[in-house]
């Protein structure tokens, strides 16, 4: 498929050929949802931990005799009903990872890229760079390309562009091989260089 490209002034700069299987894929919402949920679940630390009554220090001695005191019988001061005792159903470290095979992951990425292109939320540029590492120049560049709520995808980012963009709150910057479905859905627009689009076409095709 032929896709229009623009220059840094957001003016037509030509066309590039991209694979239909990647940038023309139909939108598969259930697949995208499953992959996004699995991706975000895999990012959870899962390190929460609480102690059961057997893990809490102390409590080995019976606090008072079984009968004759008028108080309720008790076998340990680390019982879950006592202050300082263990938890009944203590949380333990666990993995939240969900299995997603490569075919499903690639299918979700193709589905998202195709839908972004159909919604005119994917902009292909010849190249991205600024003359000096200044936030003002980076903001002006983004305004010409459609706004500041944007994800920039490139194979290689110049130091000037990186330093100019890093203070902007609604701007993401990612290399094409590290692109994830959550990155694509998190921003209002995606600005992608021609080299990055070609790399994704080869990677996901």
Beta strands, then each sheet from edge to edge (+ up, - down):
strand 1: 2-6
strand 2: 12-17
strand 3: 122-125
strand 4: 150-154
strand 5: 171-175
strand 6: 189-193
sheet 1: 1+ 2-
sheet 2: 3+ 6+ 4+ 5+
end
